[in-house]
Amino acid sequence: MDPAVVLVLGLCCLLLLSLWKQNSWRGKLPPGPIPLPIIGNILQIDVKDFSKSLANFSERYGPVFTVYLGMKPTVVLHGYQAVKEALVDLGEEFAGRGSVPMLEKVNKGLGIIFSNANTWKEMRRFSLMTLRNFGMGKRSIEDRVQEEARCLVEELRKSNASPCDPTFILGCAPCNVICSIIFHNRFDYKDKDFLKLMERLNEDTKILSSPWLQVCNTFPALIDYFPGIHKTLLKNSDYTRNFIMEKVKEHQESLDVNDPRDFIDCFLIKMEQEKHNQQLEFTFESLVTTVCDLFGAGTETTSTTLRYSLLLLLKHPEVAAKVQEEIECVIGRHRSPCMQDRSRMPYTDAVIHEIQRYIDLIPTNLPHAVTRDIKFRNYFIPKGTNIITSLTSVLHDEKEFPNPKVFDPGHFLDESGNFKKSDYFMPFSAACQAVA
């Protein structure tokens, strides 16, 4: 048979399969825009402003709707009530991690951020316990943050008040805090290995937020068979993992089970304790992936918040002046700030909350998935279906935050100037309500 005929027949079969799958799902899932075969709703979505596209769909289909990213249906939750109902009221049912093919290829289902089921529970439980108890009677995380803040200030002073781009320095500071927790030491801002690590972390962030990566995650076949910047992401991941593995080997040689120094020591001790467990979760590969997750989760979110903080305070000098006045009154100039100061600094607390609300750092959250078949608002959502929760729709809710596109610390202050909590404050998903 002519190869061209075979190709046409194959494409026709794929097209029919796509139509059949989409039609069989659409009768059960929430309503949404009609998808095209194979590519789904990709042509109706602005990949450069995904969140705005979801807002447009919500105006037509309501707070719960379905979009097809390729051939896979994804249920979108838009608005505070729908997001809260899923992530808070039905937290167990929506606790699965949604599919992100590119990061699944990197993490292989391990670590904290992109793992599921027992792996996620074990890694999350261990990591939270270790970080909460960190210091083992020695230095607390607060001590490490204060030390790094002093180093950051000294580095900025070297500019002698001349214009400078603080982007890199503001990335080094939170990364160094994580390094001190994981590796038991911080790096000098001029350290070559540290600089290489930072360069790759910064590059990875740009790649992950690029339209091409969204296309790769929609059509996973592109990852293995097509060139592109996703190949750079894989190379950077290998470099970071090798960097961490070298540190792990150094820790193995000097480990004292009675005197753990940092996160890696605690993990190695846990590995030894669990080595006879048939459901082995604590392995070297899992350790490396978990450490990568801690870097990814802590470095970019904090450094980006710091950069936007400087920008917004420069644009709003009246806000900066009030923050400075409160700092002078409560802390003064002769000691470092500490967590105990927070309760006496309502305006500064409100400014930090407003910065995170205003910049909307993670507009659509990390994808979730339902852990079982579930009926949600009279719609049937099958087990494993990807869920997107629009955090933008929560952080920019006009009823909770009047003029949501205006930077205003008053969104988190009551009439007496006291700090006012908001259930709508979800810059990193619903979990940070408890933290805030």
C-alpha positions in Angstrom: 0.0 0.0 0.0 1.2 3.5 -0.8 2.8 5.1 2.3 0.8 8.3 1.7 -2.4 6.3 1.8 -1.3 4.6 5.1 -0.5 8.1 6.5 -3.9 9.5 5.6 -5.7 6.4 7.0 -3.7 6.7 10.2 -4.6 10.4 10.6 -8.3 9.6 9.9 -8.3 6.9 12.6 -6.6 9.3 15.1 -9.1 12.0 14.2 -12.1 9.6 14.7 -10.6 8.3 18.0 -10.2 11.9 19.2 -13.8 12.8 18.3 -15.1 9.7 20.0 -13.1 10.2 23.2 -14.1 13.9 23.5 -17.8 13.2 22.8 -17.9 10.4 25.4 -16.4 12.6 28.1 -18.4 15.8 27.3 -21.7 14.4 28.4 -20.4 13.7 31.9 -18.1 16.7 32.6 -19.0 20.4 33.3 -19.8 22.4 30.2 -17.2 24.3 28.2 -16.1 25.5 24.8 -16.4 22.9 22.0 -13.0 21.4 21.4 -11.4 20.6 18.1 -10.2 17.1 17.4 -6.7 16.3 18.7 -5.8 20.0 19.6 -8.8 20.6 21.8 -9.3 24.2 22.8 -5.7 25.3 22.3 -6.6 27.8 19.6 -9.2 29.5 21.8 -6.6 30.1 24.6 -4.0 32.8 24.8 -0.9 30.9 26.0 0.7 34.3 27.0 -2.2 35.1 29.3 -3.8 31.8 30.2 -5.5 33.2 33.3 -7.4 35.9 31.2 -8.6 33.2 28.8 -10.0 31.2 31.8 -11.8 34.4 33.0 -13.4 34.8 29.6 -14.6 31.2 29.6 -16.0 31.6 33.1 -18.1 34.5 32.1 -19.9 32.2 29.6 -19.9 28.8 31.3 -19.9 29.7 35.0 -17.4 29.0 37.9 -17.0 25.3 36.9 -16.2 24.4 33.3 -14.1 22.1 31.1 -11.4 22.9 28.6 -9.5 20.4 26.5 -5.7 20.9 26.5 -5.0 18.6 23.6 -7.2 15.5 23.9 -7.3 15.6 27.7 -10.2 17.3 29.5 -9.3 19.6 32.4 -11.9 21.0 34.8 -11.4 24.6 35.8 -12.6 26.1 39.0 -13.0 29.9 38.9 -13.9 32.1 41.9 -13.4 31.8 45.6 -16.5 29.6 46.4 -15.6 26.9 43.8 -11.9 26.9 44.7 -12.6 26.7 48.5 -15.2 24.0 48.1 -12.6 21.9 46.2 -9.4 22.6 48.0 -10.7 23.1 51.6 -14.1 21.4 52.0 -13.2 18.4 49.7 -9.4 18.6 50.2 -8.9 14.8 50.2 -10.8 14.3 47.0 -8.9 17.1 45.2 -5.5 16.3 46.7 -4.0 14.5 43.7 -1.3 16.1 41.6 -2.3 16.9 38.1 -0.3 15.6 35.1 2.5 17.9 33.9 4.4 15.7 31.4 7.6 17.8 31.3 8.1 17.8 35.0 7.0 14.2 35.3 9.9 13.3 33.0 12.3 15.3 35.3 10.9 14.1 38.7 9.7 10.6 37.7 6.9 10.8 40.3 9.2 11.4 43.2 9.7 14.3 45.6 7.0 16.5 47.0 5.6 18.8 44.3 4.8 16.3 41.6 4.3 13.1 43.4 1.0 11.4 44.4 -0.6 9.0 46.8 1.8 7.5 49.4 4.9 9.0 48.0 3.5 12.5 48.4 2.2 11.8 51.9 5.5 10.4 53.1 7.7 13.1 51.6 5.4 15.9 52.7 5.1 14.5 56.3 8.9 14.0 56.6 9.8 17.4 55.1 7.4 19.4 57.2 8.4 17.6 60.4 12.1 18.1 59.6 11.7 21.8 58.8 9.5 22.5 61.8 12.0 20.8 64.2 15.0 22.1 62.3 18.1 23.0 64.2 17.8 19.9 66.4 18.3 22.1 69.4 20.8 24.3 67.5 20.1 27.1 65.0 16.5 27.8 64.0 15.4 28.7 60.5 14.8 32.3 61.8 18.4 32.6 62.7 19.5 31.6 59.2 17.1 34.1 57.6 18.4 36.8 59.9 22.0 36.0 59.0 21.3 35.9 55.3 19.4 39.3 55.5 22.6 40.8 57.0 24.7 39.4 54.2 22.2 40.7 51.7 22.3 44.2 53.1 26.2 44.1 53.1 26.1 43.1 49.5 23.8 45.9 48.5 26.0 48.4 50.4 28.8 47.5 48.1 27.0 49.3 45.3 27.7 52.6 47.2 24.2 53.9 46.4 24.9 53.8 42.7 22.2 52.2 40.3 22.3 48.4 40.2 20.2 45.5 39.1 19.3 43.6 42.4 17.7 40.7 40.6 20.6 38.2 41.0 21.4 39.2 44.6 17.7 38.9 45.7 17.8 35.4 44.2 20.9 34.4 46.0 19.6 35.3 49.4 16.6 32.9 49.6 18.6 30.2 47.8 21.3 30.6 50.5 18.8 30.1 53.3 17.7 26.9 51.7 21.3 25.8 51.2 22.0 26.4 54.9 19.0 24.2 55.8 19.8 21.4 53.3 23.7 21.5 53.1 24.5 23.1 56.5 26.4 25.9 54.9 25.7 29.1 52.9 27.7 30.1 49.8 29.5 33.3 49.1 27.7 35.3 46.4 30.9 35.0 44.3 31.2 31.2 44.7 31.5 29.7 41.1 29.5 26.6 41.9 26.8 28.7 43.6 26.7 31.0 40.6 26.3 28.1 38.2 23.5 26.7 40.3 21.7 30.1 40.4 22.1 30.6 36.6 20.4 27.3 35.9 17.6 27.8 38.4 16.9 31.2 36.8 17.0 29.8 33.3 14.6 26.9 34.4 12.1 29.4 35.7 12.0 31.3 32.4 11.7 28.0 30.4 8.9 26.6 32.6 6.8 29.8 32.1 7.3 29.9 28.3 4.5 29.2 25.8 6.6 26.4 24.3 6.6 24.4 27.6 2.8 24.8 27.7 2.6 23.3 24.2 5.0 20.4 25.3 2.8 19.6 28.3 -0.3 19.6 26.0 1.4 17.4 23.4 3.9 15.2 25.3 5.2 13.5 22.2 7.1 16.7 21.4 9.3 16.2 24.5 11.1 13.2 23.1 11.0 13.7 19.4 11.4 17.5 18.8 14.2 19.9 19.6 13.5 23.0 21.7 14.2 24.8 24.9 12.8 21.9 26.9 16.0 20.1 26.1 17.9 22.8 28.0 15.6 22.2 31.0 16.5 18.5 31.0 20.2 19.4 30.9 19.9 21.9 33.7 18.0 19.3 35.8 20.8 16.8 35.3 23.4 19.5 36.5 21.3 20.4 39.6 20.8 16.7 40.5 24.5 15.9 40.1 25.3 19.0 42.2 23.0 17.7 45.0 24.2 14.1 44.7 27.8 15.3 45.3 26.7 17.0 48.5 24.9 13.8 49.5 28.1 11.7 49.1 30.0 14.2 51.2 27.3 13.9 53.9 27.5 10.1 53.8 31.2 10.2 54.6 30.8 12.5 57.6 27.3 11.4 58.9 26.8 11.2 62.7 23.4 9.6 63.3 23.4 11.1 66.8 24.1 14.6 65.6 22.3 15.4 62.4 23.4 18.7 60.9 20.8 19.4 58.2 18.0 18.1 56.0 20.2 15.7 54.1 21.5 14.1 57.3 18.0 13.6 58.6 17.0 12.0 55.2 20.0 9.7 55.3 19.1 8.6 58.8 15.5 8.0 57.7 16.7 5.9 54.8 18.6 3.6 57.1 15.6 3.3 59.4 13.3 2.4 56.5 15.6 0.1 54.5 13.7 -3.0 55.3 10.3 -1.4 54.5 8.9 -3.2 51.4 7.2 0.1 50.2 10.6 1.8 50.0 10.0 5.6 49.7 13.2 6.9 51.1 15.9 6.4 48.4 18.8 8.4 47.0 16.8 9.3 44.0 13.9 10.5 46.2 16.3 12.5 48.3 17.7 14.3 45.3 14.3 15.1 43.9 12.9 16.3 47.2 15.9 18.7 47.6 15.3 19.9 44.0 11.7 20.6 45.0 12.7 22.6 48.0 15.0 24.7 45.9 12.3 25.2 43.2 9.5 26.0 45.7 11.6 28.3 47.9 14.0 30.2 45.8 12.0 31.7 42.9 8.8 32.5 44.8 10.7 34.4 47.5 13.1 36.2 45.2 10.3 37.3 42.8 8.3 38.6 45.8 11.3 40.6 47.0 11.9 42.1 43.5 8.3 43.1 43.2 8.4 44.5 46.7 11.2 46.9 45.8 9.4 47.9 42.6 6.1 48.6 44.3 7.6 50.5 47.2 9.5 52.7 44.6 6.2 53.3 42.8 4.4 54.1 46.0 6.7 56.2 48.2 3.9 57.0 50.6 3.6 53.3 51.4 7.3 53.0 51.7 7.4 55.9 54.2 4.7 54.4 56.4 6.6 51.0 56.4 9.8 52.8 57.3 8.1 54.7 60.1 6.7 51.4 61.6 10.1 49.7 61.3 11.8 52.6 63.1 9.2 52.6 65.9 9.1 48.8 66.5 12.5 47.5 65.6 14.8 50.5 65.4 18.2 50.5 63.8 20.3 48.3 66.2 18.8 44.8 65.9 17.5 42.4 63.3 13.7 42.0 62.9 12.2 38.8 64.2 8.9 37.0 64.0 7.7 38.3 67.3 7.7 41.8 65.8 5.0 40.8 63.3 2.1 41.3 65.7 3.2 44.8 66.4 3.6 45.8 62.8 0.1 45.6 61.2 0.8 48.0 58.4 4.0 46.2 57.2 2.1 42.9 57.5 -0.7 44.3 55.3 1.8 45.6 52.8 3.5 42.2 52.4 0.1 40.5 52.0 -1.0 43.1 49.4 2.2 42.6 47.4 1.6 38.9 47.2 -2.1 39.5 46.3 -1.3 42.1 43.7 1.5 40.4 41.8 -0.6 37.1 41.6 2.6 35.0 41.4 1.0 31.6 40.5 -2.2 32.6 38.6 -3.5 29.1 38.0 -1.9 27.2 40.9 -0.2 23.9 40.3 -2.6 21.4 38.7 -4.5 19.1 40.9 -6.3 15.9 40.2 -9.3 14.1 41.8 -8.3 11.0 43.7 -11.6 9.2 43.1 -14.8 9.6 41.0 -16.7 12.5 42.5 -19.9 14.4 42.0 -19.1 18.2 42.2 -21.9 20.7 41.9 -24.1 18.1 40.1 -21.3 17.3 37.6 -19.5 14.0 37.4 -15.7 14.2 37.5 -13.9 10.9 37.0 -10.9 9.8 39.0 -7.6 11.2 37.7 -9.2 14.2 35.9 -6.9 17.3 35.9 -8.1 20.3 37.9 -7.0 23.9 37.4 -7.9 26.3 40.2 -7.8 30.0 39.2 -6.0 31.8 42.1 -6.3 35.0 40.1 -10.1 34.9 40.4 -9.7 34.6 44.2 -7.0 37.2 44.7 -8.7 39.7 42.4 -12.2 39.2 43.7 -13.9 42.6 43.6 -16.3 41.9 46.5 -13.4 41.0 48.8 -10.8 43.5 47.4 -12.4 46.7 46.1 -10.5 47.9 43.0 -8.4 44.6 42.9 -6.1 45.9 40.2 -5.0 48.8 42.4 -2.1 48.3 44.9 -3.7 49.1 48.3 -2.5 47.8 51.7 -5.9 48.9 53.0 -7.3 45.6 51.6 -5.7 44.0 54.7 -6.5 46.6 57.3 -9.6 47.3 59.3 -11.0 50.7 60.1 -8.8 51.0 63.2 -5.6 50.2 61.3 -5.3 46.7 62.6 -4.3 43.8 60.4 -7.3 42.1 58.8 -7.1 38.4 57.7 -8.9 37.3 54.5 -9.9 33.8 53.5 -9.4 35.0 49.9 -5.6 35.3 50.5 -4.4 32.3 48.4 -1.1 33.4 46.7 0.2 29.8 46.8 -3.1 27.8 47.0 -5.4 27.3 49.9 -2.8 25.9 52.2 -1.3 29.4 52.9 -4.5 30.6 54.6 -3.3 28.8 57.7 0.2 30.2 57.4 -1.0 33.7 56.9 
